[in-house]
Amino acid sequence: GIKCLSEFKEPTSIIVKHNNPCGVASSKNITIAFEKSYECDSKSAYGGILLLNRKINKKLANIISNYFFEIIVAPDFEKIALDILSLRKKLIILKIGKIKFPNKESRSTLFGEIYQDLNKSKIDRTSLKLITNKKTSNKNLNDLIFSIKVVKHLKSNSIVLCNNSQTVGLSGGQTNRIDSLNIALKRYKLKFKGKKIVCAS
């Protein structure tokens, strides 16, 4: 979740469940970003981890306190916001500064440690190459970049469907991409059917 959040400069909210994002949204302010991320998959968000890249103010704290999260992570909190959130029993509140990620990541195995370079590639318009004759809109390109930033941090065979800097269906960790797509489409149809989407895989 933290690695995914670090991809975004604009106000962004990510809700993580079992080490996978279940709702991601960016917007002009952090309150709208949170509301959009929660709307993505409110069922999976229950008991999840909320990560925000902006300070939590009183208004946002009041909204968040209506939902059940295990952990809330943000760069800062207004004092009144901390007072509001502290009323929730067993809620873990983490204030994080700028995090520097190491150049390598590792996994422990029965046979020892396995290391690989951390994927720190920047995703922007220069990352994309148009290979068809059909042009697309700036909105679609922005949504595609948003989707790629999210899909980069999901598990294998992942799919991200996006509209207006909001995930509207996502899935990962399946044994094949078709199952992942079907799960993402099922979530999309629950609340967002009819909205035009882009897909990243």
C-alpha positions as CSV (number, residue, x, y, z in Angstrom):
1,G,0.0,0.0,0.0
2,I,2.8,2.5,0.9
3,K,4.7,1.7,-2.3
4,C,1.5,2.2,-4.3
5,L,0.7,5.5,-2.5
6,S,4.2,6.8,-3.3
7,E,3.4,6.7,-7.0
8,F,0.9,9.6,-6.7
9,K,1.5,13.3,-6.2
10,E,-2.2,14.4,-6.2
11,P,-4.4,13.8,-3.2
12,T,-4.8,10.0,-3.1
13,S,-6.6,7.4,-0.9
14,I,-5.8,3.7,-0.9
15,I,-7.7,1.1,1.0
16,V,-5.8,-2.2,1.4
17,K,-7.1,-5.6,2.4
18,H,-4.9,-8.6,2.8
19,N,-2.0,-6.8,1.3
20,N,-3.9,-5.8,-1.9
21,P,-5.5,-2.5,-2.8
22,C,-9.3,-2.9,-2.9
23,G,-10.1,0.8,-3.6
24,V,-7.8,3.6,-5.0
25,A,-8.8,7.1,-6.0
26,S,-7.2,10.5,-6.6
27,S,-9.1,13.8,-6.6
28,K,-8.7,17.5,-6.1
29,N,-8.8,17.1,-2.3
30,I,-8.2,14.2,0.1
31,T,-11.8,14.0,1.4
32,I,-13.2,13.3,-2.1
33,A,-10.4,10.9,-2.8
34,F,-11.3,8.9,0.3
35,E,-15.0,8.8,-0.5
36,K,-14.2,7.6,-4.0
37,S,-11.8,5.0,-2.8
38,Y,-14.3,3.7,-0.3
39,E,-17.0,3.6,-3.0
40,C,-14.8,1.3,-5.1
41,D,-15.4,-1.8,-2.9
42,S,-17.0,-0.9,0.4
43,K,-17.5,-4.6,1.3
44,S,-13.8,-5.4,1.1
45,A,-12.9,-2.1,2.7
46,Y,-14.4,-3.3,6.0
47,G,-11.6,-3.9,8.5
48,G,-9.0,-2.8,6.0
49,I,-6.0,-0.4,6.1
50,L,-6.6,3.2,5.0
51,L,-3.6,5.0,3.5
52,L,-3.7,8.7,2.6
53,N,-1.0,11.1,1.2
54,R,-2.5,14.2,2.8
55,K,-3.1,15.5,6.3
56,I,-6.4,14.3,7.9
57,N,-8.5,17.3,9.1
58,K,-11.6,17.4,11.3
59,K,-14.0,17.0,8.5
60,L,-12.3,13.9,7.0
61,A,-11.8,12.4,10.5
62,N,-15.6,12.6,11.1
63,I,-16.3,10.9,7.9
64,I,-13.7,8.1,8.4
65,S,-15.0,7.5,11.9
66,N,-18.2,6.2,10.5
67,Y,-16.4,3.2,9.0
68,F,-14.4,0.3,10.4
69,F,-10.7,0.3,9.6
70,E,-7.9,-1.6,11.5
71,I,-5.2,0.9,10.7
72,I,-5.1,4.5,9.3
73,V,-1.9,5.8,7.8
74,A,-1.3,9.5,6.9
75,P,1.5,12.0,6.8
76,D,-0.1,14.2,9.4
77,F,-3.3,14.7,11.5
78,E,-4.9,17.8,12.9
79,K,-5.1,17.5,16.7
80,I,-8.9,17.5,16.6
81,A,-8.8,14.8,14.0
82,L,-6.6,12.7,16.2
83,D,-9.1,13.2,19.1
84,I,-12.0,12.1,16.9
85,L,-10.2,9.0,15.6
86,S,-8.8,8.1,19.0
87,L,-12.4,7.4,20.1
88,R,-12.4,4.2,18.0
89,K,-11.3,1.3,20.1
90,K,-8.3,-0.7,18.9
91,L,-7.7,1.6,15.9
92,I,-4.0,1.9,15.0
93,I,-3.0,5.4,13.8
94,L,0.3,5.8,12.1
95,K,1.9,9.1,11.1
96,I,4.4,8.6,8.3
97,G,6.9,11.0,6.8
98,K,8.6,10.6,3.5
99,I,9.7,7.0,3.1
100,K,12.8,6.0,1.2
101,F,12.6,2.5,-0.3
102,P,15.7,0.4,-0.6
103,N,17.0,-0.5,-4.1
104,K,16.5,-4.2,-3.5
105,E,13.6,-6.3,-2.1
106,S,13.9,-9.8,-0.7
107,R,11.9,-12.9,0.0
108,S,12.8,-15.6,2.4
109,T,12.7,-19.2,1.2
110,L,13.5,-22.6,2.6
111,F,16.8,-22.4,0.6
112,G,17.7,-18.8,1.7
113,E,17.0,-15.3,0.7
114,I,16.1,-14.2,-2.9
115,Y,16.8,-10.6,-3.9
116,Q,15.7,-8.6,-6.8
117,D,15.9,-4.9,-7.8
118,L,12.9,-2.9,-6.6
119,N,10.8,-1.6,-9.5
120,K,11.2,2.2,-9.2
121,S,10.3,3.0,-12.8
122,K,8.4,6.2,-13.1
123,I,5.0,5.9,-14.8
124,D,4.0,8.9,-17.0
125,R,3.1,9.7,-20.6
126,T,6.7,8.9,-21.7
127,S,6.1,5.3,-20.5
128,L,3.3,4.8,-23.0
129,K,3.6,4.0,-26.7
130,L,0.6,4.2,-29.0
131,I,0.7,1.1,-31.3
132,T,-2.6,1.7,-33.1
133,N,-3.8,4.2,-35.6
134,K,-6.7,5.2,-33.3
135,K,-6.0,8.3,-31.1
136,T,-7.4,8.5,-27.6
137,S,-8.4,11.4,-25.3
138,N,-6.3,13.0,-22.6
139,K,-8.8,11.8,-20.0
140,N,-8.3,8.2,-21.2
141,L,-4.5,8.6,-21.1
142,N,-4.6,10.0,-17.6
143,D,-6.9,7.2,-16.4
144,L,-4.5,4.6,-18.1
145,I,-1.5,6.1,-16.2
146,F,-3.5,6.0,-13.0
147,S,-4.4,2.3,-13.7
148,I,-0.9,1.3,-14.4
149,K,0.3,2.9,-11.2
150,V,-2.2,0.7,-9.3
151,V,-1.8,-2.5,-11.3
152,K,2.0,-2.3,-10.7
153,H,1.4,-3.1,-7.1
154,L,-1.1,-5.9,-7.4
155,K,-0.3,-9.6,-7.5
156,S,0.1,-11.7,-10.6
157,N,-2.5,-11.7,-13.4
158,S,-3.9,-8.4,-12.1
159,I,-6.5,-6.3,-13.7
160,V,-7.4,-2.7,-12.9
161,L,-10.5,-1.0,-14.4
162,C,-10.6,2.8,-13.9
163,N,-12.8,5.8,-14.6
164,N,-11.9,9.4,-13.7
165,S,-8.9,8.5,-11.4
166,Q,-10.9,5.9,-9.5
167,T,-10.7,2.1,-9.6
168,V,-14.1,0.7,-10.5
169,G,-13.0,-2.9,-10.6
170,L,-9.8,-4.7,-9.8
171,S,-8.5,-8.2,-9.1
172,G,-5.2,-9.9,-8.8
173,G,-3.5,-13.1,-7.6
174,Q,-5.6,-15.4,-9.7
175,T,-4.1,-18.3,-11.6
176,N,-5.1,-16.8,-14.9
177,R,-5.9,-13.4,-16.3
178,I,-9.4,-14.3,-17.5
179,D,-10.6,-15.1,-14.0
180,S,-9.1,-11.8,-12.8
181,L,-10.9,-9.9,-15.6
182,N,-14.2,-11.6,-14.7
183,I,-13.8,-10.6,-11.0
184,A,-12.9,-7.0,-11.9
185,L,-15.9,-6.8,-14.3
186,K,-18.2,-8.2,-11.7
187,R,-17.2,-5.5,-9.2
188,Y,-17.5,-2.9,-11.9
189,K,-21.1,-3.9,-12.7
190,L,-22.2,-3.7,-9.1
191,K,-21.8,0.1,-8.8
192,F,-20.3,1.6,-12.0
193,K,-22.0,-0.2,-14.9
194,G,-22.3,2.1,-17.9
195,K,-19.3,4.2,-17.0
196,K,-16.6,4.3,-19.7
197,I,-13.5,2.6,-18.4
198,V,-9.8,1.9,-19.2
199,C,-8.2,-1.4,-18.4
200,A,-4.6,-2.1,-17.3
201,S,-3.1,-5.5,-16.8
